[in-house]
């Protein structure tokens, strides 16, 4: 399998004056063809790792340190957009409420947040957008204004947008955040179908209980370091979860799901 991301001794500094060490000597490889959950509390480095995946950050230059995306140390954002589909909760606010839901999906082909007068799309692009909408089960809502959709429906259209140009990897940052129980369960069902069809997903979360059974590998991040990495059953243990979140936690398993309680 081709390496999607290869970090070696990676350090990243963030903040207005670059005084916060967000990643501290991280060595990690993620591959196309495998689905992985990135788990950690707030401030653990998950967002920084996503920024590296998106090509939006660089690591500190140092002997022995490296960051490769698809085997390359140098890349351009445009080419990464075609290989990685990234969905983040804050994207919801980047579209006007009157934008049609289908235009939200189409806009990915222009690297824009919305369709403006003068934009033209080929028939191939429209068909690709329609296929992504169908895969997310929201084809009946394509003509609705984006602002009139529920939170769960908006999230599905954003995922369809990320899938429309058929990237090799889909990266989901807290996909069920701010969704009610029914919407989160519905989105889980759709995403599990994608996993069963072989779609490569990087699922970023701070809730171990939402990691689907189809994801077999978990990477734990804590304070900017890789705290644990391996098969889900080996990583999501009482001891490791308790140390990761700083609470006494108990994990129980049912049909591939891990339920965690204090």
Order of alpha helices (4+ residues) and beta strands (2+ residues): beta-beta-beta-alpha-beta-alpha-beta-alpha-alpha-alpha-beta-alpha-beta-beta-beta-alpha-alpha-beta-beta
